[in-house]
Amino acid sequence: MAKIEIKDSPDELGRIAYFLSSNNIKFKVVKDYGNHSTEDAKAYAALIAKFEEVAL
């Protein structure tokens, strides 16, 4: 297994996740335990929840 780390906003991460999903590329969005604003932390949590369903 290999990993790619995306360091950007939740919106950019969401855009990349949609691209991967649309192209049937297996991936997993994981919590990075970074120091994010409350708003960004909620957005990341929503992305994780949304794409966990896709990965299963």
C-alpha positions as CSV (number, residue, x, y, z in Angstrom):
1,M,0.0,0.0,0.0
2,A,1.1,3.5,-0.7
3,K,-0.2,6.9,0.6
4,I,-0.7,10.3,-0.9
5,E,-1.1,13.2,1.5
6,I,-3.1,16.2,0.4
7,K,-2.5,19.4,2.3
8,D,-5.2,21.8,1.4
9,S,-8.7,22.9,2.4
10,P,-11.7,20.6,3.0
11,D,-13.1,21.8,-0.3
12,E,-10.0,20.8,-2.3
13,L,-9.9,17.5,-0.5
14,G,-13.6,16.9,-1.4
15,R,-12.9,17.8,-5.0
16,I,-10.1,15.2,-5.2
17,A,-12.2,12.6,-3.4
18,Y,-15.0,13.1,-5.9
19,F,-12.6,12.6,-8.7
20,L,-11.2,9.4,-7.3
21,S,-14.7,8.1,-6.6
22,S,-15.9,8.9,-10.1
23,N,-12.9,7.0,-11.6
24,N,-13.4,3.9,-9.4
25,I,-10.1,4.5,-7.6
26,K,-10.1,3.0,-4.1
27,F,-9.2,5.4,-1.4
28,K,-9.9,6.3,2.2
29,V,-10.1,9.7,3.8
30,V,-8.6,9.6,7.3
31,K,-8.4,12.0,10.2
32,D,-5.0,13.8,10.3
33,Y,-5.3,15.1,13.9
34,G,-4.2,18.5,12.6
35,N,-4.9,21.9,14.2
36,H,-7.9,23.0,12.2
37,S,-10.5,25.6,12.8
38,T,-13.8,24.3,14.2
39,E,-15.5,24.9,10.8
40,D,-12.7,23.0,8.9
41,A,-12.8,20.1,11.4
42,K,-16.5,19.7,10.8
43,A,-16.0,19.8,7.1
44,Y,-13.2,17.1,7.3
45,A,-15.5,14.9,9.5
46,A,-18.3,15.2,7.0
47,L,-15.9,14.2,4.1
48,I,-14.7,11.2,6.1
49,A,-18.3,10.1,6.9
50,K,-19.4,10.5,3.3
51,F,-16.5,8.7,1.7
52,E,-16.4,5.9,4.3
53,E,-19.7,4.7,2.7
54,V,-18.2,4.8,-0.8
55,A,-15.1,2.8,0.3
56,L,-17.3,0.0,1.8
